[in-house]
Amino acid sequence: GLFLFILGLEKALFPMGERIATQFAQKGNIFWIILFGFLLGFSTTIAEPALTVIANKAGQLVADSGSISQQESAITSFVFGLRLTVAISVGLSTALGVVRIIKGWPLIWFILSGYGLIIISTFFAPKEIIGIAYDSGGITTSTITVPLVTALGIGLAVSIRGRNPMIDGFGLIAMASLAPILFVMLYGMFTLGVKL
């Protein structure tokens, strides 16, 4: 099944993603390219089955720790907020990655600053959320998100003069993996309180 899925990606999704990115770049409207990047990252992540499983388990673990009420409505609200936080963070990081490709900014700036913010946030995040936050970074490297976001990056880099698809086209997934870690820790600080 995975072989057929990968074959479908190579034959349909990669070329489609590259064509869409190329058409957006040729139209020259940066707003629509950035919006498309956000919507692509958001929609592929919110639809990810692994996110649903991890968010449900996280809600139960946080409730068992006493950080939120054991009531079903409190757990459901926490789980929904967690799923939305991860999806929004991937959407924003994909949009920021699109801006990075357009502007030609080095990827290393974003990776170093992202890890720096994650390390600092780890000291202040509630202990119940830290493991969940780091696991949420892995959700973005799924079979749905990676091919589509990668195709967007490569297609965009190919269509912009002076960009190298091998250097500028990649990096969207790295940014999309960092953002959920940071955002989920911030979500934990907001909903469960800051650890001092």
C-alpha positions as CSV (number, residue, x, y, z in Angstrom):
1,G,0.0,0.0,0.0
2,L,2.8,2.4,0.8
3,F,4.5,1.7,-2.5
4,L,1.3,2.6,-4.4
5,F,0.9,5.7,-2.2
6,I,4.5,6.9,-3.0
7,L,4.0,6.1,-6.7
8,G,0.8,8.3,-6.6
9,L,2.8,11.0,-5.0
10,E,5.5,11.0,-7.7
11,K,3.0,10.8,-10.5
12,A,0.3,13.2,-9.3
13,L,0.9,15.2,-6.1
14,F,4.5,16.3,-6.7
15,P,3.9,17.6,-10.3
16,M,0.6,19.2,-9.1
17,G,2.3,21.0,-6.2
18,E,5.1,22.2,-8.4
19,R,2.6,23.5,-11.1
20,I,0.5,25.3,-8.5
21,A,3.6,26.9,-7.0
22,T,4.8,27.9,-10.4
23,Q,1.5,29.4,-11.5
24,F,1.3,31.4,-8.2
25,A,4.8,32.7,-8.7
26,Q,4.2,33.6,-12.3
27,K,1.1,35.6,-11.3
28,G,3.4,37.6,-9.0
29,N,0.9,38.1,-6.2
30,I,2.9,37.3,-3.0
31,F,-0.2,37.5,-0.8
32,W,-1.9,34.5,-2.6
33,I,1.3,32.5,-2.5
34,I,1.7,33.0,1.3
35,L,-2.0,32.3,1.9
36,F,-1.8,29.1,-0.2
37,G,1.2,28.0,1.8
38,F,-0.6,28.7,5.1
39,L,-3.7,26.8,3.9
40,L,-1.7,23.9,2.6
41,G,0.2,23.5,5.9
42,F,-3.0,24.0,8.0
43,S,-5.2,21.6,6.0
44,T,-2.8,18.7,5.7
45,T,-2.0,18.9,9.4
46,I,-5.5,19.2,10.7
47,A,-6.5,16.2,8.5
48,E,-3.6,14.1,9.8
49,P,-4.9,11.0,11.7
50,A,-1.8,10.8,13.9
51,L,-2.6,14.3,15.2
52,T,-6.0,13.2,16.3
53,V,-4.6,10.1,18.1
54,I,-1.8,12.1,19.9
55,A,-4.2,15.0,20.8
56,N,-6.7,12.6,22.3
57,K,-4.1,10.7,24.3
58,A,-2.5,14.0,25.4
59,G,-5.9,15.3,26.6
60,Q,-6.4,12.2,28.7
61,L,-2.8,12.3,30.1
62,V,-3.2,16.0,31.1
63,A,-6.6,15.3,32.7
64,D,-5.1,12.3,34.6
65,S,-2.3,14.6,35.9
66,G,-4.9,16.9,37.4
67,S,-3.9,19.9,35.3
68,I,-7.4,20.1,33.8
69,S,-10.8,18.9,34.9
70,Q,-11.7,15.3,34.3
71,Q,-15.0,16.4,32.7
72,E,-15.4,15.4,29.2
73,S,-16.0,18.9,28.0
74,A,-12.7,20.2,29.5
75,I,-10.8,17.3,27.9
76,T,-12.5,17.9,24.5
77,S,-11.8,21.6,24.7
78,F,-8.1,20.9,25.4
79,V,-7.8,18.4,22.6
80,F,-9.5,20.7,20.1
81,G,-7.2,23.6,21.1
82,L,-4.2,21.3,20.8
83,R,-5.1,20.2,17.3
84,L,-5.8,23.7,16.2
85,T,-2.6,25.0,17.7
86,V,-0.5,22.4,15.8
87,A,-2.3,23.0,12.6
88,I,-2.0,26.8,12.8
89,S,1.7,26.5,13.7
90,V,2.4,24.3,10.6
91,G,0.4,26.7,8.5
92,L,2.3,29.7,9.8
93,S,5.6,28.0,9.4
94,T,4.8,27.0,5.8
95,A,3.8,30.6,5.0
96,L,7.0,31.9,6.6
97,G,8.9,29.3,4.6
98,V,7.3,30.6,1.4
99,V,8.4,34.1,2.4
100,R,11.9,32.8,3.1
101,I,12.1,31.2,-0.4
102,I,10.8,34.4,-2.1
103,K,13.2,36.6,-0.2
104,G,16.2,34.2,-0.4
105,W,16.8,34.3,3.3
106,P,19.1,31.5,4.7
107,L,17.4,28.6,6.3
108,I,19.9,28.5,9.2
109,W,18.5,31.8,10.7
110,F,15.2,30.1,11.2
111,I,16.5,26.8,12.4
112,L,18.8,28.3,15.0
113,S,16.3,30.9,16.3
114,G,13.6,28.2,16.3
115,Y,15.7,25.8,18.4
116,G,16.7,28.6,20.7
117,L,13.1,29.6,21.4
118,I,12.2,25.9,22.0
119,I,15.0,25.5,24.5
120,I,14.0,28.6,26.4
121,S,10.3,27.6,26.3
122,T,11.1,24.2,27.7
123,F,12.2,25.7,31.0
124,F,8.9,27.5,31.4
125,A,6.4,25.0,30.0
126,P,4.4,22.7,32.3
127,K,6.0,19.3,32.6
128,E,2.8,17.6,31.3
129,I,3.0,19.4,28.0
130,I,6.7,19.1,27.1
131,G,6.6,15.5,25.8
132,I,3.4,16.2,23.9
133,A,5.1,19.3,22.4
134,Y,8.1,17.4,21.1
135,D,5.9,14.6,19.8
136,S,3.8,17.1,17.9
137,G,6.8,18.2,15.9
138,G,7.0,14.6,14.5
139,I,3.4,14.7,13.4
140,T,4.3,17.2,10.6
141,T,6.7,14.6,9.0
142,S,3.8,12.5,7.8
143,T,2.9,10.9,4.5
144,I,0.4,13.6,3.8
145,T,2.2,16.8,4.8
146,V,5.7,16.1,3.6
147,P,5.0,15.5,-0.1
148,L,2.7,18.4,-0.6
149,V,4.8,21.0,1.4
150,T,8.0,19.8,-0.3
151,A,6.4,20.0,-3.7
152,L,5.3,23.6,-2.9
153,G,8.9,24.6,-1.9
154,I,10.6,23.0,-4.8
155,G,8.0,24.4,-7.3
156,L,8.4,27.8,-5.9
157,A,12.2,27.7,-6.0
158,V,12.2,26.4,-9.5
159,S,9.9,29.2,-10.7
160,I,11.8,32.1,-9.1
161,R,14.9,33.2,-11.0
162,G,18.1,32.9,-9.1
163,R,16.8,30.3,-6.6
164,N,18.3,26.8,-6.5
165,P,15.6,24.1,-5.8
166,M,18.1,22.0,-4.0
167,I,19.1,24.8,-1.6
168,D,16.1,27.1,-1.5
169,G,13.3,24.6,-2.2
170,F,13.9,22.5,0.9
171,G,13.6,23.5,4.5
172,L,9.8,23.9,4.7
173,I,9.5,20.6,6.6
174,A,12.3,21.5,9.0
175,M,10.5,24.8,9.9
176,A,7.1,23.0,10.0
177,S,8.6,20.5,12.5
178,L,10.0,23.2,14.8
179,A,6.9,25.4,15.0
180,P,4.5,22.9,16.6
181,I,7.0,22.2,19.4
182,L,7.2,25.9,20.3
183,F,3.5,26.6,19.8
184,V,2.3,23.6,21.9
185,M,4.6,24.6,24.7
186,L,3.1,28.1,24.5
187,Y,-0.4,26.6,24.4
188,G,0.5,24.6,27.5
189,M,1.7,27.7,29.3
190,F,-1.5,29.5,28.3
191,T,-3.9,26.8,29.3
192,L,-2.0,25.0,32.2
193,G,0.1,27.9,33.5
194,V,3.7,28.8,33.4
195,K,6.2,26.7,35.3
196,L,8.5,28.9,37.4
